[in-house]
Amino acid sequence: MEKGKITKITLEQRKTTFREVSQGFSEQDALKEAQRCLQCPKAPCIAGCPAGIDIRTFIGKMREKDYSGAIKTIKENNSLPGVCGRVCPQEEQCQQACVLNKTGNPIQIGYLERFSADRELEKSGPVVSDRSVSADKKFKAKAAVIGSGPAGLTCAADLCKSGFEVHLFEALHKEGGVLVYGIPEFRLPKNIVAKEVEYIKSLGVQVHTDSVVGRTQTIDELRKKGFKAFFIGVGAGLPMFLNIPGENLNGVYSANEFLTRVNLMKGYRFPEYDTPVAIGDKVAIIGAGNVSFDCTRCALRLGAKDVYLVYRRSEQEMPARNEEIDNAREEGIQFNLLTSPLEIISDGKGNVSGLKCVKNELGEPDASGRRRPVAVKGSEFVLDVDTVIVAVGTRANPLLTSTMKGLEVSPRGYIKVNDCFQSSVSDIFAGGDIVSGSATVISAICQARKAAKCMIDFLNGEKSDN
């Protein structure tokens, strides 16, 4: 049966604008794709979804053109379908489990989820799920969710649907966490994030921006205001560096700073927004995850003439999604593989003038299971660049956790939790990157949903002050 076709904007548009690259399915192609689904009785795709979405049912409803039923089915388990339909690695999860993956043509579940979410927003606005508040509201206790990324938004939604008074605290001036500051417009349009945040607000979640819990107010102060349970979903946003000479030169960015300037501060729309991003003609991005590729493709769109991806292993070991690797290659990003940076070279005036590198060959697998890069003696060379972006990962920010008495964290600063995502402090739960380290959006959602279920049990055992 014929597959649904995905369209993209032109290559010229991709190099000069921040418009979303993939245009997704038309209704006709979405229906073609849905019709390919075998509606398997055991539906292995459901087990492959970390959020547990009933994929068979939602696709079945799409086949019948019951689009409202399809999106309601998705939202029973995922409050961010427009986001997940775009950025989740379905090829490693639900689509990998799809029976048709044996033929090399699994159902494009992510794009069907995206179509369902987008059609709802375009046609009728968000469908608000029924809130299961008991008649006497005996379970209405106050809960605080700290951080409005995918974990925080998910936990807040699930708690609110169960009848609790939920307050969501965000340190920045805009809700969405990494969804708004970390992922570029061409991959995840911010109006999609904003609309899905509005859906979560419509459930009754009360949002407080510009609120840095741990500084503007502490957990203890929130307890005095009647909050009975807390969910920490602040992510792991402290950038990591390579600790090589020259990282303090002008023209060196962490991926966090660069993407925040571009995305949240609208640097790509200067001078409409007074937040320019200084970038040269020749840019090197170090790393090969999704964040690294986001940086390369942003640099290209900001006017860089040559953009180099510098990665110490081969393409086979790249952690980024295949779709992002393919898009970058199509757009002209130059891959410097099996290459490790040794030093960022100065022009003598405090600015970047080059990146000294060494070529590698792959040795035995390391703890990650990937083959370890081994430097080739005498293979040093200098890459002619004037801007370097370091995108080699992030770690936990201690700003909040350092203010919480009795909270156990790992040596790397991540919050320790049990199987219910409950911390060493009984009324504090956590999920997402602040627990697991940098991971996927859907992983954060999955952890937040498990935490929310345990928080509901915890809160149901609490006497309400309301």
Order of alpha helices (4+ residues) and beta strands (2+ residues): beta-alpha-beta-alpha-alpha-alpha-alpha-alpha-alpha-alpha-beta-alpha-beta-alpha-alpha-beta-alpha-beta-beta-beta-alpha-beta-alpha-beta-alpha-beta-beta-beta-beta-beta-beta-beta-alpha-beta-alpha-alpha
